[in-house]
Amino acid sequence: MDELLGYKETKGLGDICLNLKDYFVSLPEKEAFENAYRIAALLHEIAVTDGYKKYTPWQEKDYSTDNISSWGLSICSEPEGSTGRMADSVFFSLGKEFQTPSISQLYELSLNMERFSDLRVLKTMYALHELTIADFDLYVSVAEIAERAKLQPEETRQALEKLPVTVKEENGELLYRLEGAFCHMPALLTFLFKFK
C-alpha cells in the first residue's frame, strides 16, 4: 500500500551508512576515493547552506558529474563544528570533540610551522607531491624536483632534509617521495592560502 501511494519510509543514519557501505563495496577500486570526495563535498555544501536546517539550494547541482574541484574556497564554522572545502580538499571538525593540544603537541606544531615558513621547503614539498601523486611507487630525483620547484639543486637538497621523505637508491642516485603518512599535508595547507 505504501508503495502504491508513493510513501517512502524515512531512513535513519544507520540505514544511510549501510547503504553507503554497500555502494562503495560495489564500486571499482579506482572510483571509490573520487566518489567519497563527491559525497564529502555534498555534505560540506549541506552544512554551509544550512541544508541541515531544511534550506536546500544545493539540490540544483549534480554532485555525481559536476567539476566540484573547481569551486574555490568555502568555509563554515558553527558551534556544532567546522567544515571547509578548497578546490580538491574537504575538511570536517566536530566542535564538541575539540581538544586543546598539549604543550608537547603545541611545541611540535610550532616546529612544523617554522619548517613550512621557508618558501624553498614549501616549493620542494609541492613539487615532489605533484611529481609523485599519480603513482604511489614513483620516486623522483633532486634534478626533477628542482626543475619543477624552480630551485637550484642544492637548495632542493637542503629543503628535502627538512621534509619527511622516503628515499631509495637507483643506479647510484637517490630518489625521493613524500612519506605516505605525510602526503595529506600539501592539500591540508591549501586551506591557509586565503588567510591574511
Secondary structure as GFF3:
##gff-version 3
##sequence-region A 1 196
A	DSSP	alpha_helix	2	5	.	.	.	ID=ss1
A	DSSP	alpha_helix	13	26	.	.	.	ID=ss2
A	DSSP	three_ten_helix	29	31	.	.	.	ID=ss3
A	DSSP	alpha_helix	32	48	.	.	.	ID=ss4
A	DSSP	three_ten_helix	51	53	.	.	.	ID=ss5
A	DSSP	three_ten_helix	57	60	.	.	.	ID=ss6
A	DSSP	three_ten_helix	68	70	.	.	.	ID=ss7
A	DSSP	beta_strand	73	78	.	.	.	ID=ss8
A	DSSP	beta_strand	81	86	.	.	.	ID=ss9
A	DSSP	beta_strand	89	94	.	.	.	ID=ss10
A	DSSP	alpha_helix	103	115	.	.	.	ID=ss11
A	DSSP	alpha_helix	119	132	.	.	.	ID=ss12
A	DSSP	beta_strand	140	141	.	.	.	ID=ss13
A	DSSP	alpha_helix	142	149	.	.	.	ID=ss14
A	DSSP	alpha_helix	153	160	.	.	.	ID=ss15
A	DSSP	beta_strand	165	170	.	.	.	ID=ss16
A	DSSP	beta_strand	173	178	.	.	.	ID=ss17
A	DSSP	three_ten_helix	180	182	.	.	.	ID=ss18
A	DSSP	alpha_helix	185	189	.	.	.	ID=ss19
A	DSSP	three_ten_helix	190	192	.	.	.	ID=ss20
###
